Amino acid sequence: MSEVASGAISEQEATCYRKAFPIFDHTTYLNSCSLGPLSVQAMEALTRFQDDWSRYGAPVWWKEWLGKIAGAKSRFAALIGAQPHEVTVSHSVSSALASVAGTFDYRRRPAVICADLDFPTIPYQWLGRSREVELRYARSEDRIRVPLDAYRAHMDGSVALIATSHTFYTTGHIQPVRELADLVHAHGGRLVVDGYHAVGVHPVDVKALDVDFYVGGTLKWLLGGPGLTFIYVREELIPELQPQSSGWFASGDQFAFDAMHLDLAPSADRLQLGTPAVATAYAGVAGMDMILEAGPERIYGRIQMLTDRLVERAQSAGYGILSPLEAGERGGIVMLQVAEPQRTVENLADRGFTVDYRPGLVRVSPHFYNTMDDVDGLMDALAEVQRSLLSR
Ligand SMILES: Cc1ncc(COP(=O)(O)O)c(C=O)c1O
């Protein structure tokens, strides 16, 4: 067992945590990287959202809602080691990245580097700016990770930024973000990181990583559902940020209602647009409180144990694995090469296991409430399903 795993959430604690998720009453849920399951705490928070709205009407903004948004920001900040004023909220990772992409002046530095294993919405931000941006792709050879040299090969003084994932949705590989930061900074560029599959899976410290911008959200591992994401901006960069899209929540004095001047907020809020989706902050705070209470370090220890077992079982069954074999390089995602992934996932659902598929692969993503029995049960069921599909 690795050093991290020795402080991991125990089997007994995992069994306790899962009681908060009614979905386990009818299926063994191993798909947290697509959508984190709904907890009783998040359900109660959503009920409180309705109660507050119904009780106060418009004054609910002062009495509850603005405080809830501030609470969401401070929890995001706590999860990534940032200060609250370095973090603001957005609606999706795409909108967060679009806000960030709009702060760069591409006339002097037109080049942007993304990885070919990134979730498409990352490069789309810059493909959508093809009149001013030249997008370069760092490519993977093993289809699991992108070597640092693949980024280095594209680096020169025309690069405005590298924008890539902390942990790849495709393979679960945790990228060496600090090395990427050093590389791009040495050439005078910036680093933008999508941490959707990192925050809530393994500890994240944006200061130690030396990233310039970092985005993520509550949909998956943070257990808060859709509609709430965040943008981190390194403190020193905030005063120079001039977003191309704006709104009254970006103003330093939004309730002055001054239509003649836009004085941007002196915090990361200068990247905000309009009214936040407040209901999502209620659920998001509930989800993030569970993660903070369980502790990212101990969650990561548990995820490593569970994914180690998945890898071990997959190897002995002879399935291909399109994820790192080393636990220290792997997040919460294990990709298995099996016959007929879509049909396999459907058959597994009939047997009481929820996992997901991507072209050619079955994707398994356990979280801190999963047990070794979940993994063993899944792998036994997978063997049965494969046998029956291959014998047709
Ligand atoms: C790494 C990553 N980034 C971004 C997204 C999508 O972000 P959004 O729909 O919030 O724009 C996903 C998938 O949902 C993802 O896996």
The ligand as an ORCA input file, in Angstrom:
! r2SCAN-3c Opt
* xyz 0 1
  C     -12.372     17.752    -18.347
  C     -13.717     18.299    -18.688
  N     -13.847     19.625    -18.930
  C     -15.038     20.155    -19.261
  C     -16.167     19.369    -19.363
  C     -17.470     19.992    -19.771
  O     -17.634     21.187    -19.153
  P     -18.915     22.115    -19.273
  O     -20.049     21.298    -19.803
  O     -19.125     22.550    -17.859
  O     -18.573     23.212    -20.158
  C     -16.080     17.991    -19.105
  C     -17.242     17.095    -19.152
  O     -18.307     17.288    -18.710
  C     -14.818     17.455    -18.769
  O     -14.687     16.147    -18.545
*
